[in-house]
C-alpha cells in the first residue's frame, strides 16, 4: 500500500516516517507539505530523516493524495487538520489524524480548550476516536489518534472505571512527560537552562487532553463527572508516567482489582500488567507498549496506578500505526514489533 504523510517535520511525523519505512505492508511513503509550491528533495525539508534513497516532498494537493495513496496521516499542529479534512471526509478516504482537531465531539469544548475555531459538528461526529487497545474500528475512515497523556491515563484507568471498582469522584492524575511532548517549537519552559535538572508543573487544570480523557471515562461509567489532572515537565527526552490515585469502593480487594486488569489486557500484545512491581519509563522507551503497575493501600483505601508509555510511539506514531493496521485488517503487531532501548 502507499501511505501519505503531511507534517513530517515534527517529532511525531519523523517517528511515523521511520515506522512506515519498516512496515511490511507499506510499499511507498509519499510526503506532502502544505507550504510548498514545488517538489523539493525531502532531505531539504527535514535533513534528520533517515532516507534509504533520494525522495521528494510534494506540494499539498488533496486530489493528488487520494489518487496516488491508500491512506494519509496528518501529523500537523492543532488547527491545521480542520482545514485539510473536508475533501477526505466527503470521499470517505482513510485518514489518521494525530492532531487534537477531531478528538472532541462538541465544537464548544474544542473552542474552550484549544482556543481555536472548531470543525463542523457533523464532521466531528464522523470522526472515530481510535484508542486502539480498547476499541475496534467500526468502519470509520477518519480516525482521531488519541493524545499521549490521554493514552497513558485512559489505559491505566479503563479496567477500574469500566468495572466500577473506584469511587467516581476520587480520581487524581499526576502525569509527567519528557520534553519531546512539547514539540519542536522552543519555549521558555523547554529551554535547556530552564528544563535541565528541573521539574515544572505546566498548564495546571488547563491541559488540552483533559476533556478527551473525561469524555471516554464518562462513556465507560457515567458516574465519572470530573477528575483532577496535573502535568509536569521532566528533563528527559521522551516518555510519560501517569501516576493515578483513586479510592477503591468498599468490599473490593486487591486481587479483584488485579483480575479486572488481566481480564481486559492479557490478550493485548501492547499492554502488560506488572503484577509485582511498578514500571519505569525506560522499560517502554522505543516500543509501542504500555506497562501498568498497581499498588493498593488498605489503610487509606486508595489504589495507585502507574502507567508508562513512550509518548512518541504509544502516545503518537505507534498508536497511529496500530490504527492503520486495524483499519486495513493487517496483523495487529505489523510494523510494531519493537524492542525497548537498552540502558
C-alpha positions in Angstrom: 0.0 0.0 0.0 1.0 3.6 -0.5 0.9 5.9 2.6 0.9 9.7 2.5 2.1 11.9 5.4 1.8 15.6 5.9 3.6 17.2 8.9 6.8 15.1 8.6 8.9 17.9 10.1 7.6 17.5 13.6 8.7 14.9 16.1 5.6 12.7 15.7 5.8 12.9 11.9 9.5 11.9 11.9 8.8 8.9 14.2 5.9 7.9 12.0 8.0 8.1 8.8 10.6 5.8 10.5 7.9 3.3 11.4 6.4 3.2 8.0 9.8 2.6 6.5 9.9 -0.8 8.3 6.2 -1.7 7.9 5.9 -4.9 5.8 2.7 -3.7 4.1 3.9 -0.3 3.1 5.5 0.0 -0.4 5.8 3.7 -0.8 5.7 6.7 1.6 4.7 10.0 -0.1 5.4 13.2 1.8 3.3 16.3 1.2 3.8 19.7 2.7 1.1 22.4 2.6 3.6 25.3 2.4 5.4 24.1 -0.7 4.8 25.5 -4.2 7.1 22.9 -5.9 8.5 19.5 -5.2 11.8 19.6 -3.3 14.2 16.9 -2.0 12.8 15.5 1.2 16.2 15.9 2.9 15.9 19.7 2.3 12.6 19.7 4.1 13.9 17.6 7.0 17.6 16.7 7.0 17.2 14.5 10.0 15.1 11.8 8.3 16.8 8.5 7.6 16.3 8.1 3.8 17.3 4.8 2.1 17.2 6.6 -1.3 16.6 10.1 -2.6 13.0 11.2 -2.2 10.9 14.2 -3.0 8.4 16.1 -0.8 5.4 17.4 -2.8 3.1 20.4 -2.5 -0.1 19.5 -0.7 -2.9 18.6 -3.0 -5.8 16.6 -1.6 -6.9 15.2 -5.0 -3.4 14.1 -5.9 -3.0 12.5 -2.5 -6.2 10.5 -2.9 -5.3 9.5 -6.5 -1.8 8.2 -5.5 -2.2 6.8 -2.0 -4.3 4.5 0.0 -4.3 6.5 3.3 -3.0 9.7 4.7 -1.5 10.5 8.1 -2.0 14.1 9.3 0.8 14.8 11.7 0.0 18.5 11.9 -0.3 21.0 14.8 -3.8 21.8 16.2 -5.9 23.9 14.0 -4.4 22.6 10.7 -6.3 19.4 10.1 -9.6 21.3 10.4 -8.8 23.0 7.1 -7.5 19.8 5.4 -10.1 17.2 6.4 -13.1 18.2 4.3 -12.2 16.5 0.9 -11.2 13.3 2.7 -14.4 13.2 4.7 -16.5 13.7 1.6 -14.7 11.0 -0.3 -14.5 8.6 2.8 -10.8 8.5 2.2 -8.8 6.9 5.1 -7.3 9.5 7.4 -5.4 9.0 10.6 -5.2 12.4 12.3 -2.5 12.8 15.0 -3.7 16.3 16.0 -6.4 17.0 18.5 -8.7 18.6 16.0 -11.2 15.8 15.8 -10.9 14.1 19.2 -13.8 16.1 20.8 -17.3 15.7 19.6 -18.6 19.1 21.0 -17.4 22.1 19.0 -17.8 24.3 22.1 -15.5 22.1 24.1 -12.8 22.3 21.4 -13.0 26.1 21.3 -12.8 26.2 25.1 -9.8 24.0 25.4 -7.9 24.7 22.2 -8.8 28.4 21.7 -9.3 27.8 18.0 -12.3 27.6 15.7 -13.6 24.1 15.6 -14.5 21.8 12.8 -18.2 21.4 11.8 -20.2 19.3 14.2 -21.2 16.9 11.5 -17.5 16.3 10.7 -16.7 15.8 14.3 -19.4 13.2 14.7 -18.0 11.3 11.7 -14.5 11.0 13.3 -13.7 7.9 15.3 -11.7 8.1 18.5 -9.0 5.5 17.9 -7.9 4.3 21.3 -6.7 1.2 19.7 -6.2 -1.1 22.7 -9.8 -0.5 23.9 -11.9 0.0 20.7 -12.3 -1.9 17.4 -12.8 0.5 14.5 -16.5 0.2 13.5 -15.6 1.0 9.8 -14.9 4.7 10.2 -12.5 6.2 7.7 -11.5 9.3 9.7 -9.6 8.3 12.8 -8.7 10.8 15.5 -5.5 9.4 17.1 -5.6 9.9 20.9 -3.3 12.3 22.7 -0.3 11.0 24.6 -1.4 11.9 28.1 -4.9 10.6 27.3 -3.5 7.3 26.1 -1.5 6.6 29.3 -4.3 7.8 31.6 -7.1 6.0 29.9 -5.3 2.7 29.6 -4.3 3.0 33.2 -7.9 3.7 34.4 -10.0 1.6 31.9 -10.5 -1.6 34.0 -11.1 0.3 37.2 -13.7 2.6 35.7 -15.3 0.0 33.5 -15.6 -2.4 36.4 -16.9 0.3 38.7 -14.1 -0.5 41.2 -13.4 3.0 42.3 -15.3 6.0 43.7 -16.1 8.1 40.6 -15.3 11.4 42.2 -11.9 10.4 43.6 -9.7 10.3 40.5 -6.4 12.2 40.7 -3.8 12.0 37.9 -0.2 13.2 38.3 1.3 12.9 34.9 4.9 13.6 33.9 6.3 13.9 30.4 9.6 14.3 28.7 10.5 17.4 26.6 9.5 15.9 23.2 5.9 16.1 24.3 6.1 19.9 24.0 7.0 19.6 20.3 9.9 21.3 18.4 8.9 24.9 18.9 11.1 26.5 21.5 9.5 28.0 24.6 10.9 29.4 27.9 10.0 26.2 29.7 11.8 23.9 27.2 15.0 26.0 27.1 17.9 23.8 28.2 18.9 26.1 31.1 15.3 26.1 32.3 14.4 22.4 31.8 17.7 20.7 32.8 17.8 19.4 36.4 14.3 20.9 37.0 10.7 19.9 37.3 8.0 22.2 36.0 4.2 21.9 36.5 2.5 23.4 33.4 -1.0 24.0 32.1 -2.4 23.5 35.6 -6.1 22.4 35.2 -5.9 23.6 31.5 -4.3 20.8 29.6 -6.0 20.0 26.2 -6.1 16.3 27.0 -8.4 16.7 30.0 -11.7 16.9 28.0 -10.9 13.8 25.8 -9.9 11.8 28.9 -13.1 12.8 30.7 -15.2 12.1 27.6 -14.0 8.5 27.5 -14.2 7.9 31.2 -17.8 9.1 31.4 -18.6 7.0 28.4 -17.4 3.9 30.3 -19.0 5.0 33.5 -21.5 7.9 33.5 -20.9 8.4 37.2 -17.4 9.9 36.4 -18.1 13.6 36.0 -14.7 15.1 36.7 -11.1 14.3 37.6 -8.1 16.2 38.9 -5.3 16.2 36.3 -1.9 17.8 36.5 1.1 17.7 34.2 4.8 18.0 35.0 7.6 18.5 32.5 10.7 16.4 33.4 14.2 16.7 32.0 14.1 13.6 29.8 13.8 13.3 26.0 10.7 11.1 25.8 8.3 9.1 27.9 5.2 9.6 30.0 4.4 8.3 33.5 0.8 8.7 34.6 0.5 8.1 38.3 -3.1 7.8 39.1 -4.8 7.7 42.5 -8.4 6.7 43.2 -10.3 5.5 46.2 -11.4 1.8 45.9 -15.1 1.0 46.7 -15.9 -1.0 49.8 -15.5 -4.8 49.6 -13.2 -4.6 46.5 -9.9 -6.3 47.3 -6.5 -6.1 45.6 -7.0 -9.5 43.9 -10.3 -8.5 42.4 -8.7 -5.3 41.0 -5.8 -7.3 39.5 -8.1 -9.8 37.9 -10.0 -7.0 36.2 -6.8 -5.6 34.7 -5.7 -9.0 33.5 -9.1 -9.8 32.0 -9.0 -6.6 29.9 -5.4 -6.7 28.8 -4.0 -10.2 28.8 -4.7 -10.8 25.1 -3.3 -7.4 24.1 0.2 -7.6 22.8 0.9 -3.9 23.7 -0.3 -3.7 27.3 1.4 -5.5 30.1 0.2 -5.7 33.7 3.2 -5.8 36.1 2.0 -7.9 39.0 4.8 -7.4 41.5 6.5 -4.1 40.6 5.8 -0.6 39.4 7.3 0.0 35.9 9.5 2.9 35.0 9.6 5.0 31.8 12.8 3.4 30.4 11.1 0.0 30.3 8.9 1.2 27.4 11.1 3.7 25.5 11.4 2.6 21.9 8.3 0.4 22.0 4.6 0.7 21.4 3.9 -0.8 24.8 2.0 0.5 27.8 3.1 -1.0 31.1 0.8 -0.8 34.1 1.6 -1.4 37.7 -0.8 -1.4 40.7 -0.5 -1.0 44.4 -3.3 -0.8 46.9 -3.1 0.8 50.3 -5.5 -1.0 52.7 -5.1 1.7 55.3 -6.3 4.6 53.1 -8.3 2.6 50.7 -6.5 4.1 47.7 -5.4 2.4 44.6 -2.2 3.8 42.9 -2.0 3.0 39.2 1.4 3.5 37.4 1.0 3.7 33.6 4.1 4.3 31.4 4.4 4.8 27.7 6.8 6.3 25.1 4.9 9.4 24.1 6.3 9.4 20.6 5.3 5.8 19.9 2.3 4.6 22.0 1.3 8.2 22.5 1.5 9.2 18.8 3.1 7.4 15.9 2.9 3.9 17.2 -0.8 4.1 18.0 -1.3 5.7 14.6 0.2 2.5 13.0 -2.0 0.4 15.3 -5.0 2.3 13.9 -3.8 1.7 10.4 -3.4 -2.0 11.0 -6.9 -2.2 12.5 -8.4 -0.2 9.7 -6.8 -2.2 6.8 -7.0 -5.6 8.6 -3.3 -6.1 8.9 -1.9 -8.1 11.8 -2.1 -6.0 14.9 1.6 -6.1 15.5 2.7 -5.3 11.9 5.5 -2.7 11.9 5.4 -2.5 15.7 7.5 -5.5 16.9 9.9 -3.1 18.6 12.4 -3.7 21.3 12.9 -1.4 24.3 16.1 0.6 24.1 18.8 -0.9 26.3 20.2 1.4 29.1 
